[in-house]
Amino acid sequence: MGKIKSKLIKRSAKELIKKGIEFSEDFERNKKILGNTMPSKKIRNQIAGYLSKLSKEGKQK
């Protein structure tokens, strides 16, 4: 069983994808793309992890 992500994380990640930003399957790369634009490190890391999971599953459009 995996961890459950909050609505904030999912909604933020989907908005970033809609903006046309290309994310990869690599967590570290996604973390650098997000940079210092996030309000906290914890949220940035959660979003980067969720984006890498989405791109691995092939759901990124």
All heavy atoms as a GROMACS GRO file, in nm:
protein
  489
    1MET      N    1   0.083  -0.118   0.000
    1MET     CA    2   0.000   0.000   0.000
    1MET      C    3   0.088   0.124   0.000
    1MET      O    4   0.187   0.130   0.069
    1MET     CB    5  -0.089   0.001   0.124
    1MET     CG    6  -0.192  -0.110   0.123
    1MET     SD    7  -0.294  -0.114   0.271
    1MET     CE    8  -0.379   0.040   0.256
    2GLY      N    9   0.045   0.222  -0.078
    2GLY     CA   10   0.122   0.346  -0.087
    2GLY      C   11   0.068   0.451   0.007
    2GLY      O   12  -0.036   0.436   0.069
    3LYS      N   13   0.144   0.558   0.016
    3LYS     CA   14   0.100   0.670   0.098
    3LYS      C   15  -0.004   0.752   0.022
    3LYS      O   16   0.002   0.764  -0.099
    3LYS     CB   17   0.218   0.757   0.135
    3LYS     CG   18   0.316   0.687   0.227
    3LYS     CD   19   0.422   0.782   0.272
    3LYS     CE   20   0.514   0.714   0.371
    3LYS     NZ   21   0.615   0.803   0.422
    4ILE      N   22  -0.095   0.810   0.095
    4ILE     CA   23  -0.200   0.891   0.034
    4ILE      C   24  -0.154   1.036   0.027
    4ILE      O   25  -0.109   1.093   0.128
    4ILE     CB   26  -0.330   0.881   0.116
    4ILE    CG1   27  -0.379   0.737   0.118
    4ILE    CG2   28  -0.437   0.974   0.061
    4ILE    CD1   29  -0.494   0.713   0.212
    5LYS      N   30  -0.162   1.096  -0.090
    5LYS     CA   31  -0.125   1.236  -0.108
    5LYS      C   32  -0.247   1.324  -0.087
    5LYS      O   33  -0.358   1.289  -0.124
    5LYS     CB   34  -0.069   1.260  -0.249
    5LYS     CG   35   0.056   1.182  -0.281
    5LYS     CD   36   0.172   1.234  -0.201
    5LYS     CE   37   0.296   1.154  -0.233
    5LYS     NZ   38   0.400   1.174  -0.135
    6SER      N   39  -0.224   1.440  -0.031
    6SER     CA   40  -0.335   1.531  -0.005
    6SER      C   41  -0.385   1.595  -0.135
    6SER      O   42  -0.318   1.591  -0.238
    6SER     CB   43  -0.292   1.640   0.092
    6SER     OG   44  -0.198   1.725   0.030
    7LYS      N   45  -0.503   1.654  -0.128
    7LYS     CA   46  -0.561   1.720  -0.245
    7LYS      C   47  -0.474   1.836  -0.290
    7LYS      O   48  -0.464   1.862  -0.409
    7LYS     CB   49  -0.701   1.772  -0.212
    7LYS     CG   50  -0.805   1.664  -0.204
    7LYS     CD   51  -0.942   1.725  -0.182
    7LYS     CE   52  -1.047   1.617  -0.172
    7LYS     NZ   53  -1.180   1.674  -0.152
    8LEU      N   54  -0.411   1.904  -0.195
    8LEU     CA   55  -0.323   2.016  -0.229
    8LEU      C   56  -0.210   1.971  -0.321
    8LEU      O   57  -0.181   2.037  -0.422
    8LEU     CB   58  -0.266   2.079  -0.102
    8LEU     CG   59  -0.159   2.186  -0.124
    8LEU    CD1   60  -0.225   2.313  -0.178
    8LEU    CD2   61  -0.085   2.214   0.003
    9ILE      N   62  -0.147   1.860  -0.288
    9ILE     CA   63  -0.034   1.809  -0.366
    9ILE      C   64  -0.081   1.769  -0.506
    9ILE      O   65  -0.022   1.807  -0.607
    9ILE     CB   66   0.032   1.689  -0.295
    9ILE    CG1   67   0.079   1.727  -0.155
    9ILE    CG2   68   0.146   1.633  -0.378
    9ILE    CD1   69   0.178   1.840  -0.148
   10LYS      N   70  -0.191   1.695  -0.513
   10LYS     CA   71  -0.241   1.649  -0.643
   10LYS      C   72  -0.286   1.766  -0.730
   10LYS      O   73  -0.255   1.772  -0.849
   10LYS     CB   74  -0.358   1.553  -0.622
   10LYS     CG   75  -0.317   1.420  -0.563
   10LYS     CD   76  -0.436   1.330  -0.545
   10LYS     CE   77  -0.395   1.197  -0.484
   10LYS     NZ   78  -0.509   1.107  -0.467
   11ARG      N   79  -0.359   1.860  -0.670
   11ARG     CA   80  -0.409   1.974  -0.746
   11ARG      C   81  -0.294   2.061  -0.796
   11ARG      O   82  -0.293   2.104  -0.912
   11ARG     CB   83  -0.503   2.056  -0.657
   11ARG     CG   84  -0.571   2.170  -0.728
   11ARG     CD   85  -0.675   2.239  -0.642
   11ARG     NE   86  -0.618   2.285  -0.515
   11ARG     CZ   87  -0.665   2.252  -0.395
   11ARG    NH1   88  -0.769   2.174  -0.384
   11ARG    NH2   89  -0.608   2.299  -0.286
   12SER      N   90  -0.194   2.086  -0.712
   12SER     CA   91  -0.079   2.167  -0.752
   12SER      C   92  -0.001   2.101  -0.865
   12SER      O   93   0.041   2.167  -0.960
   12SER     CB   94   0.014   2.190  -0.633
   12SER     OG   95  -0.054   2.254  -0.530
   13ALA      N   96   0.018   1.970  -0.855
   13ALA     CA   97   0.092   1.897  -0.958
   13ALA      C   98   0.018   1.902  -1.092
   13ALA      O   99   0.079   1.925  -1.197
   13ALA     CB  100   0.113   1.753  -0.916
   14LYS      N  101  -0.113   1.885  -1.089
   14LYS     CA  102  -0.191   1.889  -1.213
   14LYS      C  103  -0.190   2.028  -1.276
   14LYS      O  104  -0.184   2.041  -1.398
   14LYS     CB  105  -0.334   1.842  -1.187
   14LYS     CG  106  -0.340   1.693  -1.160
   14LYS     CD  107  -0.478   1.646  -1.124
   14LYS     CE  108  -0.476   1.498  -1.085
   14LYS     NZ  109  -0.606   1.451  -1.042
   15GLU      N  110  -0.191   2.132  -1.193
   15GLU     CA  111  -0.184   2.269  -1.245
   15GLU      C  112  -0.049   2.295  -1.311
   15GLU      O  113  -0.042   2.361  -1.414
   15GLU     CB  114  -0.208   2.370  -1.132
   15GLU     CG  115  -0.353   2.380  -1.090
   15GLU     CD  116  -0.373   2.475  -0.974
   15GLU    OE1  117  -0.281   2.552  -0.941
   15GLU    OE2  118  -0.483   2.473  -0.917
   16LEU      N  119   0.058   2.243  -1.252
   16LEU     CA  120   0.192   2.261  -1.310
   16LEU      C  121   0.202   2.189  -1.444
   16LEU      O  122   0.264   2.239  -1.537
   16LEU     CB  123   0.299   2.210  -1.213
   16LEU     CG  124   0.321   2.296  -1.089
   16LEU    CD1  125   0.407   2.222  -0.989
   16LEU    CD2  126   0.384   2.428  -1.127
   17ILE      N  127   0.140   2.072  -1.455
   17ILE     CA  128   0.142   1.998  -1.581
   17ILE      C  129   0.063   2.075  -1.687
   17ILE      O  130   0.105   2.085  -1.802
   17ILE     CB  131   0.085   1.856  -1.562
   17ILE    CG1  132   0.183   1.773  -1.478
   17ILE    CG2  133   0.061   1.788  -1.696
   17ILE    CD1  134   0.129   1.638  -1.437
   18LYS      N  135  -0.050   2.133  -1.647
   18LYS     CA  136  -0.132   2.210  -1.742
   18LYS      C  137  -0.058   2.333  -1.795
   18LYS      O  138  -0.083   2.377  -1.906
   18LYS     CB  139  -0.262   2.256  -1.676
   18LYS     CG  140  -0.365   2.147  -1.665
   18LYS     CD  141  -0.494   2.200  -1.606
   18LYS     CE  142  -0.595   2.089  -1.586
   18LYS     NZ  143  -0.719   2.140  -1.526
   19LYS      N  144   0.033   2.389  -1.714
   19LYS     CA  145   0.110   2.505  -1.757
   19LYS      C  146   0.210   2.471  -1.867
   19LYS      O  147   0.266   2.558  -1.930
   19LYS     CB  148   0.186   2.567  -1.638
   19LYS     CG  149   0.097   2.643  -1.544
   19LYS     CD  150   0.180   2.710  -1.437
   19LYS     CE  151   0.092   2.791  -1.344
   19LYS     NZ  152   0.171   2.858  -1.238
   20GLY      N  153   0.232   2.343  -1.889
   20GLY     CA  154   0.321   2.300  -1.997
   20GLY      C  155   0.463   2.275  -1.954
   20GLY      O  156   0.551   2.260  -2.038
   21ILE      N  157   0.487   2.269  -1.825
   21ILE     CA  158   0.621   2.240  -1.775
   21ILE      C  159   0.647   2.090  -1.790
   21ILE      O  160   0.566   2.008  -1.750
   21ILE     CB  161   0.636   2.283  -1.628
   21ILE    CG1  162   0.604   2.431  -1.614
   21ILE    CG2  163   0.776   2.253  -1.577
   21ILE    CD1  164   0.593   2.478  -1.470
   22GLU      N  165   0.759   2.055  -1.850
   22GLU     CA  166   0.793   1.914  -1.871
   22GLU      C  167   0.866   1.860  -1.749
   22GLU      O  168   0.969   1.914  -1.708
   22GLU     CB  169   0.882   1.899  -1.995
   22GLU     CG  170   0.810   1.923  -2.125
   22GLU     CD  171   0.702   1.821  -2.152
   22GLU    OE1  172   0.723   1.702  -2.122
   22GLU    OE2  173   0.596   1.861  -2.202
   23PHE      N  174   0.814   1.755  -1.691
   23PHE     CA  175   0.876   1.690  -1.576
   23PHE      C  176   0.922   1.550  -1.617
   23PHE      O  177   0.868   1.491  -1.709
   23PHE     CB  178   0.777   1.680  -1.460
   23PHE     CG  179   0.740   1.814  -1.403
   23PHE    CD1  180   0.622   1.877  -1.440
   23PHE    CD2  181   0.824   1.878  -1.314
   23PHE    CE1  182   0.588   2.000  -1.388
   23PHE    CE2  183   0.791   2.002  -1.261
   23PHE     CZ  184   0.673   2.063  -1.299
   24SER      N  185   1.023   1.500  -1.546
   24SER     CA  186   1.079   1.369  -1.581
   24SER      C  187   1.043   1.266  -1.474
   24SER      O  188   0.975   1.297  -1.376
   24SER     CB  189   1.231   1.380  -1.593
   24SER     OG  190   1.287   1.404  -1.466
   25GLU      N  191   1.091   1.145  -1.494
   25GLU     CA  192   1.069   1.039  -1.397
   25GLU      C  193   1.164   1.050  -1.279
   25GLU      O  194   1.148   0.980  -1.180
   25GLU     CB  195   1.086   0.903  -1.464
   25GLU     CG  196   0.983   0.874  -1.569
   25GLU     CD  197   1.002   0.737  -1.633
   25GLU    OE1  198   1.086   0.659  -1.585
   25GLU    OE2  199   0.931   0.709  -1.731
   26ASP      N  200   1.264   1.139  -1.288
   26ASP     CA  201   1.366   1.153  -1.186
   26ASP      C  202   1.322   1.255  -1.080
   26ASP      O  203   1.294   1.370  -1.111
   26ASP     CB  204   1.497   1.197  -1.250
   26ASP     CG  205   1.610   1.203  -1.151
   26ASP    OD1  206   1.609   1.124  -1.054
   26ASP    OD2  207   1.701   1.287  -1.170
   27PHE      N  208   1.317   1.212  -0.955
   27PHE     CA  209   1.276   1.298  -0.845
   27PHE      C  210   1.368   1.419  -0.830
   27PHE      O  211   1.322   1.533  -0.816
   27PHE     CB  212   1.273   1.217  -0.715
   27PHE     CG  213   1.260   1.300  -0.591
   27PHE    CD1  214   1.139   1.356  -0.557
   27PHE    CD2  215   1.368   1.323  -0.508
   27PHE    CE1  216   1.125   1.433  -0.442
   27PHE    CE2  217   1.357   1.399  -0.395
   27PHE     CZ  218   1.235   1.455  -0.361
   28GLU      N  219   1.498   1.396  -0.835
   28GLU     CA  220   1.595   1.506  -0.816
   28GLU      C  221   1.581   1.612  -0.924
   28GLU      O  222   1.591   1.732  -0.897
   28GLU     CB  223   1.739   1.451  -0.814
   28GLU     CG  224   1.771   1.364  -0.695
   28GLU     CD  225   1.767   1.440  -0.563
   28GLU    OE1  226   1.800   1.561  -0.561
   28GLU    OE2  227   1.730   1.378  -0.462
   29ARG      N  228   1.558   1.570  -1.046
   29ARG     CA  229   1.541   1.664  -1.157
   29ARG      C  230   1.414   1.748  -1.138
   29ARG      O  231   1.414   1.869  -1.158
   29ARG     CB  232   1.534   1.588  -1.288
   29ARG     CG  233   1.592   1.666  -1.404
   29ARG     CD  234   1.590   1.584  -1.530
   29ARG     NE  235   1.708   1.499  -1.536
   29ARG     CZ  236   1.723   1.399  -1.619
   29ARG    NH1  237   1.628   1.368  -1.705
   29ARG    NH2  238   1.832   1.327  -1.618
   30ASN      N  239   1.305   1.682  -1.097
   30ASN     CA  240   1.180   1.752  -1.072
   30ASN      C  241   1.195   1.851  -0.957
   30ASN      O  242   1.139   1.960  -0.961
   30ASN     CB  243   1.067   1.654  -1.041
   30ASN     CG  244   1.028   1.573  -1.161
   30ASN    OD1  245   1.057   1.608  -1.274
   30ASN    ND2  246   0.964   1.461  -1.137
   31LYS      N  247   1.271   1.813  -0.857
   31LYS     CA  248   1.294   1.899  -0.741
   31LYS      C  249   1.367   2.026  -0.784
   31LYS      O  250   1.332   2.136  -0.741
   31LYS     CB  251   1.376   1.823  -0.637
   31LYS     CG  252   1.373   1.884  -0.499
   31LYS     CD  253   1.426   1.788  -0.395
   31LYS     CE  254   1.576   1.782  -0.400
   31LYS     NZ  255   1.635   1.712  -0.285
   32LYS      N  256   1.464   2.013  -0.874
   32LYS     CA  257   1.538   2.130  -0.923
   32LYS      C  258   1.450   2.218  -1.012
   32LYS      O  259   1.463   2.339  -1.010
   32LYS     CB  260   1.662   2.086  -1.000
   32LYS     CG  261   1.771   2.032  -0.911
   32LYS     CD  262   1.892   1.992  -0.988
   32LYS     CE  263   1.998   1.934  -0.896
   32LYS     NZ  264   2.116   1.887  -0.969
   33ILE      N  265   1.360   2.157  -1.088
   33ILE     CA  266   1.270   2.234  -1.174
   33ILE      C  267   1.179   2.321  -1.087
   33ILE      O  268   1.156   2.438  -1.117
   33ILE     CB  269   1.186   2.142  -1.265
   33ILE    CG1  270   1.275   2.075  -1.369
   33ILE    CG2  271   1.074   2.220  -1.334
   33ILE    CD1  272   1.207   1.965  -1.447
   34LEU      N  273   1.128   2.264  -0.979
   34LEU     CA  274   1.040   2.339  -0.889
   34LEU      C  275   1.116   2.448  -0.815
   34LEU      O  276   1.062   2.556  -0.789
   34LEU     CB  277   0.971   2.245  -0.789
   34LEU     CG  278   0.872   2.147  -0.849
   34LEU    CD1  279   0.823   2.051  -0.742
   34LEU    CD2  280   0.756   2.218  -0.913
   35GLY      N  281   1.241   2.420  -0.781
   35GLY     CA  282   1.328   2.520  -0.719
   35GLY      C  283   1.273   2.583  -0.593
   35GLY      O  284   1.217   2.514  -0.507
   36ASN      N  285   1.289   2.713  -0.582
   36ASN     CA  286   1.248   2.785  -0.462
   36ASN      C  287   1.108   2.846  -0.474
   36ASN      O  288   1.071   2.932  -0.395
   36ASN     CB  289   1.349   2.896  -0.431
   36ASN     CG  290   1.485   2.839  -0.398
   36ASN    OD1  291   1.494   2.732  -0.339
   36ASN    ND2  292   1.590   2.908  -0.438
   37THR      N  293   1.032   2.805  -0.574
   37THR     CA  294   0.899   2.863  -0.593
   37THR      C  295   0.797   2.808  -0.496
   37THR      O  296   0.692   2.868  -0.478
   37THR     CB  297   0.849   2.837  -0.736
   37THR    OG1  298   0.843   2.697  -0.759
   37THR    CG2  299   0.940   2.899  -0.840
   38MET      N  300   0.826   2.698  -0.431
   38MET     CA  301   0.732   2.636  -0.339
   38MET      C  302   0.743   2.701  -0.201
   38MET      O  303   0.850   2.748  -0.163
   38MET     CB  304   0.761   2.486  -0.326
   38MET     CG  305   0.742   2.407  -0.453
   38MET     SD  306   0.571   2.404  -0.503
   38MET     CE  307   0.580   2.482  -0.660
   39PRO      N  308   0.633   2.702  -0.125
   39PRO     CA  309   0.635   2.765   0.007
   39PRO      C  310   0.722   2.692   0.111
   39PRO      O  311   0.773   2.756   0.202
   39PRO     CB  312   0.488   2.763   0.051
   39PRO     CG  313   0.423   2.662  -0.035
   39PRO     CD  314   0.500   2.654  -0.162
   40SER      N  315   0.741   2.561   0.096
   40SER     CA  316   0.826   2.489   0.191
   40SER      C  317   0.894   2.372   0.121
   40SER      O  318   0.849   2.326   0.017
   40SER     CB  319   0.744   2.439   0.310
   40SER     OG  320   0.658   2.335   0.269
   41LYS      N  321   1.001   2.324   0.182
   41LYS     CA  322   1.074   2.210   0.127
   41LYS      C  323   0.988   2.085   0.124
   41LYS      O  324   0.992   2.008   0.029
   41LYS     CB  325   1.197   2.179   0.213
   41LYS     CG  326   1.319   2.256   0.179
   41LYS     CD  327   1.434   2.195   0.257
   41LYS     CE  328   1.548   2.291   0.269
   41LYS     NZ  329   1.658   2.234   0.347
   42LYS      N  330   0.911   2.066   0.230
   42LYS     CA  331   0.830   1.945   0.240
   42LYS      C  332   0.728   1.938   0.127
   42LYS      O  333   0.713   1.834   0.062
   42LYS     CB  334   0.759   1.941   0.376
   42LYS     CG  335   0.676   1.817   0.397
   42LYS     CD  336   0.614   1.815   0.534
   42LYS     CE  337   0.529   1.690   0.552
   42LYS     NZ  338   0.467   1.686   0.684
   43ILE      N  339   0.660   2.048   0.100
   43ILE     CA  340   0.561   2.051  -0.007
   43ILE      C  341   0.629   2.034  -0.143
   43ILE      O  342   0.580   1.961  -0.228
   43ILE     CB  343   0.477   2.180  -0.001
   43ILE    CG1  344   0.392   2.179   0.124
   43ILE    CG2  345   0.391   2.196  -0.125
   43ILE    CD1  346   0.314   2.306   0.148
   44ARG      N  347   0.743   2.101  -0.162
   44ARG     CA  348   0.818   2.087  -0.287
   44ARG      C  349   0.855   1.942  -0.312
   44ARG      O  350   0.836   1.890  -0.422
   44ARG     CB  351   0.944   2.173  -0.283
   44ARG     CG  352   1.027   2.162  -0.410
   44ARG     CD  353   1.165   2.215  -0.392
   44ARG     NE  354   1.240   2.129  -0.300
   44ARG     CZ  355   1.353   2.162  -0.241
   44ARG    NH1  356   1.405   2.281  -0.260
   44ARG    NH2  357   1.415   2.079  -0.161
   45ASN      N  358   0.905   1.875  -0.209
   45ASN     CA  359   0.947   1.736  -0.225
   45ASN      C  360   0.828   1.644  -0.252
   45ASN      O  361   0.838   1.551  -0.332
   45ASN     CB  362   1.023   1.689  -0.101
   45ASN     CG  363   1.159   1.753  -0.091
   45ASN    OD1  364   1.211   1.810  -0.186
   45ASN    ND2  365   1.218   1.746   0.026
   46GLN      N  366   0.715   1.671  -0.186
   46GLN     CA  367   0.597   1.588  -0.209
   46GLN      C  368   0.545   1.605  -0.351
   46GLN      O  369   0.509   1.507  -0.417
   46GLN     CB  370   0.487   1.623  -0.109
   46GLN     CG  371   0.516   1.574   0.030
   46GLN     CD  372   0.409   1.614   0.129
   46GLN    OE1  373   0.332   1.706   0.106
   46GLN    NE2  374   0.404   1.545   0.242
   47ILE      N  375   0.545   1.730  -0.401
   47ILE     CA  376   0.499   1.754  -0.538
   47ILE      C  377   0.595   1.691  -0.638
   47ILE      O  378   0.553   1.629  -0.735
   47ILE     CB  379   0.482   1.905  -0.564
   47ILE    CG1  380   0.365   1.959  -0.480
   47ILE    CG2  381   0.456   1.933  -0.711
   47ILE    CD1  382   0.349   2.109  -0.484
   48ALA      N  383   0.725   1.705  -0.615
   48ALA     CA  384   0.824   1.646  -0.705
   48ALA      C  385   0.810   1.494  -0.709
   48ALA      O  386   0.818   1.432  -0.816
   48ALA     CB  387   0.965   1.685  -0.662
   49GLY      N  388   0.786   1.432  -0.596
   49GLY     CA  389   0.767   1.288  -0.590
   49GLY      C  390   0.641   1.244  -0.662
   49GLY      O  391   0.641   1.144  -0.734
   50TYR      N  392   0.534   1.320  -0.645
   50TYR     CA  393   0.408   1.287  -0.710
   50TYR      C  394   0.420   1.303  -0.862
   50TYR      O  395   0.370   1.220  -0.938
   50TYR     CB  396   0.295   1.374  -0.656
   50TYR     CG  397   0.160   1.336  -0.706
   50TYR    CD1  398   0.101   1.216  -0.670
   50TYR    CD2  399   0.088   1.420  -0.791
   50TYR    CE1  400  -0.025   1.179  -0.716
   50TYR    CE2  401  -0.037   1.385  -0.838
   50TYR     CZ  402  -0.092   1.265  -0.800
   50TYR     OH  403  -0.216   1.229  -0.847
   51LEU      N  404   0.492   1.408  -0.905
   51LEU     CA  405   0.511   1.429  -1.050
   51LEU      C  406   0.594   1.316  -1.112
   51LEU      O  407   0.566   1.272  -1.223
   51LEU     CB  408   0.579   1.564  -1.074
   51LEU     CG  409   0.489   1.686  -1.053
   51LEU    CD1  410   0.573   1.812  -1.048
   51LEU    CD2  411   0.384   1.695  -1.161
   52SER      N  412   0.695   1.270  -1.039
   52SER     CA  413   0.776   1.160  -1.092
   52SER      C  414   0.694   1.032  -1.098
   52SER      O  415   0.706   0.954  -1.193
   52SER     CB  416   0.903   1.140  -1.010
   52SER     OG  417   0.872   1.103  -0.879
   53LYS      N  418   0.606   1.012  -1.001
   53LYS     CA  419   0.518   0.895  -1.003
   53LYS      C  420   0.423   0.902  -1.122
   53LYS      O  421   0.403   0.802  -1.190
   53LYS     CB  422   0.438   0.890  -0.872
   53LYS     CG  423   0.338   0.776  -0.865
   53LYS     CD  424   0.254   0.786  -0.741
   53LYS     CE  425   0.139   0.690  -0.752
   53LYS     NZ  426   0.035   0.717  -0.656
   54LEU      N  427   0.366   1.019  -1.147
   54LEU     CA  428   0.275   1.034  -1.260
   54LEU      C  429   0.344   1.009  -1.392
   54LEU      O  430   0.289   0.944  -1.482
   54LEU     CB  431   0.214   1.175  -1.262
   54LEU     CG  432   0.106   1.206  -1.158
   54LEU    CD1  433   0.059   1.349  -1.174
   54LEU    CD2  434  -0.010   1.110  -1.171
   55SER      N  435   0.466   1.060  -1.407
   55SER     CA  436   0.536   1.042  -1.534
   55SER      C  437   0.579   0.896  -1.553
   55SER      O  438   0.585   0.849  -1.666
   55SER     CB  439   0.655   1.136  -1.544
   55SER     OG  440   0.745   1.113  -1.440
   56LYS      N  441   0.607   0.825  -1.445
   56LYS     CA  442   0.640   0.683  -1.456
   56LYS      C  443   0.519   0.601  -1.499
   56LYS      O  444   0.531   0.505  -1.574
   56LYS     CB  445   0.694   0.629  -1.324
   56LYS     CG  446   0.835   0.670  -1.294
   56LYS     CD  447   0.880   0.616  -1.161
   56LYS     CE  448   1.019   0.672  -1.127
   56LYS     NZ  449   1.061   0.629  -0.993
   57GLU      N  450   0.402   0.642  -1.450
   57GLU     CA  451   0.280   0.571  -1.486
   57GLU      C  452   0.231   0.606  -1.625
   57GLU      O  453   0.144   0.541  -1.679
   57GLU     CB  454   0.169   0.602  -1.384
   57GLU     CG  455   0.194   0.544  -1.248
   57GLU     CD  456   0.089   0.584  -1.147
   57GLU    OE1  457   0.004   0.668  -1.179
   57GLU    OE2  458   0.093   0.531  -1.034
   58GLY      N  459   0.284   0.715  -1.681
   58GLY     CA  460   0.246   0.754  -1.815
   58GLY      C  461   0.119   0.836  -1.820
   58GLY      O  462   0.057   0.850  -1.925
   59LYS      N  463   0.078   0.892  -1.707
   59LYS     CA  464  -0.044   0.972  -1.702
   59LYS      C  465  -0.021   1.118  -1.740
   59LYS      O  466  -0.112   1.193  -1.756
   59LYS     CB  467  -0.107   0.965  -1.564
   59LYS     CG  468  -0.163   0.831  -1.531
   59LYS     CD  469  -0.234   0.831  -1.398
   59LYS     CE  470  -0.293   0.696  -1.366
   59LYS     NZ  471  -0.359   0.695  -1.237
   60GLN      N  472   0.107   1.156  -1.748
   60GLN     CA  473   0.137   1.295  -1.783
   60GLN      C  474   0.103   1.319  -1.929
   60GLN      O  475   0.141   1.244  -2.016
   60GLN     CB  476   0.283   1.324  -1.757
   60GLN     CG  477   0.320   1.469  -1.777
   60GLN     CD  478   0.464   1.496  -1.743
   60GLN    OE1  479   0.537   1.406  -1.707
   60GLN    NE2  480   0.504   1.620  -1.754
   61LYS      N  481   0.028   1.426  -1.954
   61LYS     CA  482  -0.016   1.455  -2.091
   61LYS      C  483   0.060   1.570  -2.149
   61LYS      O  484   0.097   1.661  -2.088
   61LYS     CB  485  -0.165   1.485  -2.093
   61LYS     CG  486  -0.245   1.364  -2.052
   61LYS     CD  487  -0.392   1.396  -2.047
   61LYS     CE  488  -0.470   1.275  -2.001
   61LYS     NZ  489  -0.609   1.302  -1.984
   0.00000   0.00000   0.00000
